[in-house]
Structure formats: structure tokens, C-alpha cells
Amino acid sequence: MPASAMDKDWLCFHPNPSKPGFTLPPGAVDAHCHVFGPGAVFPYAPERKYTPCDASKEQLFALRDLLGFERNVIVQATCHGSDNRALLDALAHSNGRARGVASVAPDVSEAELRRLHEAGVRGVRFNFLKRLADFTPREVLMSVAERIAPLGWHVVVYFEAQDLPELWNFFTRLPTIVVVDHMGRPDVTQPVDGPQFERFVRLMREHPNVWSKVSCPERVSVSGPPTYDDVVPFAQRLVESFPDRVLWGTDWPHPNLKTHMPDDGTLVDMIPRIARTVQLQQQLLVDNPMRLYWA
Ligand SMILES: O=C(O)/C=C(\CC(=O)C(=O)O)C(=O)O
């Protein structure tokens, strides 16, 4: 198989997303998106679990402008492993309008961390989904976290709700801000005040350094597009309980979706349903991401 032949069942991002009806506040940040390749320039990692369609920085920046965002936070995806070249290239061409969350090898040098910082990286991502990443011992991850803490960086964690009990002690020992991807992937067929989501809310309540992205209705929903109604109460609860610790992102180009590909304009139109006041929208889209990534 050629290095960058995309998976046979891969769904590519929406070719023609709609312009949202909701007008984003000035300075809004898409705080979770990716770039993929292009594979011919930035080859995918040999250890990857999937091969996506290419999704370039130019396409990401065009989407940013169409939707009305001013800035992006580009998150390293597992298909590039700890080779951050595609991410750094996107940051370098963003005119200061993008920051990054990288993946780093456990033995990353101080000089490399410094270089990443200067390029606009402000965090590292630890991925706990078995379908996406091989197991790394917790003490190895902890030592990475201890090394990035003095830079003022944070740790982004991606896991599924059923794994939180086992990860709890690790997460609560991390010495940085901890940003959880996609609300900790709740099972939205369970009640929003049921034990599973209650555990996640308790994590945030008891640990003021834990933040959450209220992102990815298209991945979490069972009721499905275009309105993803079943996800709304979960996102609403986090936004209203922790208004200064939530972030929102498109998750473009939506890797590994199997049932459908969302229209990114429709995703933006969900924002006023989950952040129901102008003040909450300002915090979610502007104040919180600016404090975390551009301070
Ligand atoms: O884009 C996301 O946030 C979610 C992903 C991909 C991912 O995290 C990765 O490849 O690193 C997923 O659930 O497959």
C-alpha cells in the first residue's frame, strides 16, 4: 500500500459546508481542529492506526474564514505520531492566528520543546483510545507532563467515559491544566445527571485545573444529524457549570467518522443552543481560548 493511500472506508470532510446562520463573536477561536499531511509532503507516521484523506492548512484556513473564526488551535492527530512537521508548517503559515497542541516522544529534548514553544505550541496531547494509540506507561506520560509544565503548557487528554475511573488518579496528579477532549466522550443515551456524566462533572468540580471541550456532537450523538439533540444537554451542563473552563472546536476534518460527515456550518449553528447567552458565548469562543493559548 502506498504510504498515503487513505483507508477504504474513510469519509472525507464536507466538500461544501454552509455558512452558519449564527454570527460568531469577533475573535472567536476554533479550539480543536487538525491538519492531515498532505501525505506527499508530510508523510503519515508508520505506527498510525488509520490513513486519512489529506486535509491541508489552506483548506483549514479557508474553513476558518467561511465559518467566521479568527483563530485555530490545531491539535496533533495520531496519524502523524510525534512527527509534528505538518502542524508546525500550518502554524508557521497562520500569521500568528494558530496555536498548536503537539505529541512528543518521551525523550524529547529541552531544545525541541523550546523550538515547539517558539513555533506556537502550548500543550501536549495524551491519547488513551486503544483504537488510536498504543499504550504508554503512566509514569512516562507523567514525566512528559512534568517537563512541559515549566513552559506554561497544558495537557490535552482524549479518553472515553467508561475509562475515567481507571484514569482518575493519573489525571488528578497531572501538574498542569488538563483539557479534556469532547466532554470525555459520554454515552449520551445515559441521563445527563446519571452516574457516568456525574463522575465527569465531579472531576471538573473537584479539580479546578480541569477544562473540557464541548465539542464533537457528530461523534458523540446517537440521535444524529443535523441537530444532534441528545448531545445538547451534556454540553449545556458543562458550559453553565464551568463557564470559564470550556472550549469549542469543529474537530475538522472529522477523522474516523463512519456514519456521516457533518456540515461544519451546522455545527457552528449548535453553539447558541449549548451556550445560551452572549456572555457564555464570549467566554466559550473568545475569552477562554485566548487565556489558554494567547496569553
Ligand atoms: O479528532 C479527534 O479528536 C478524534 C479522533 C481522532 C484523534 O483523536 C486522533 O487521531 O488523534 C477520533 O476519535 O478518531
The ligand as an SDF file (V2000), in Angstrom:
LIG
                    3D

 14 13  0  0  0  0  0  0  0  0999 V2000
  -10.1390   14.1580   16.0670 O   0  0  0  0  0  0  0  0  0  0  0  0
  -10.4380   13.7440   17.1900 C   0  0  0  0  0  0  0  0  0  0  0  0
  -10.4080   14.4980   18.1430 O   0  0  0  0  0  0  0  0  0  0  0  0
  -10.8670   12.4020   17.3500 C   0  0  0  0  0  0  0  0  0  0  0  0
  -10.3340   11.3110   16.7470 C   0  0  0  0  0  0  0  0  0  0  0  0
   -9.0230   11.2820   16.1010 C   0  0  0  0  0  0  0  0  0  0  0  0
   -7.8960   11.5340   17.0180 C   0  0  0  0  0  0  0  0  0  0  0  0
   -8.0620   11.9870   18.1250 O   0  0  0  0  0  0  0  0  0  0  0  0
   -6.5020   11.2640   16.5890 C   0  0  0  0  0  0  0  0  0  0  0  0
   -6.2850   10.6280   15.5700 O   0  0  0  0  0  0  0  0  0  0  0  0
   -5.6060   11.7090   17.3070 O   0  0  0  0  0  0  0  0  0  0  0  0
  -11.0980   10.0690   16.7740 C   0  0  0  0  0  0  0  0  0  0  0  0
  -12.0000    9.9110   17.6500 O   0  0  0  0  0  0  0  0  0  0  0  0
  -10.8310    9.2050   15.9370 O   0  0  0  0  0  0  0  0  0  0  0  0
  1  2  2  0
  2  3  1  0
  2  4  1  0
  4  5  2  0
  5  6  1  0
  5 12  1  0
  6  7  1  0
  7  8  2  0
  7  9  1  0
  9 10  2  0
  9 11  1  0
 12 13  2  0
 12 14  1  0
M  END
$$$$
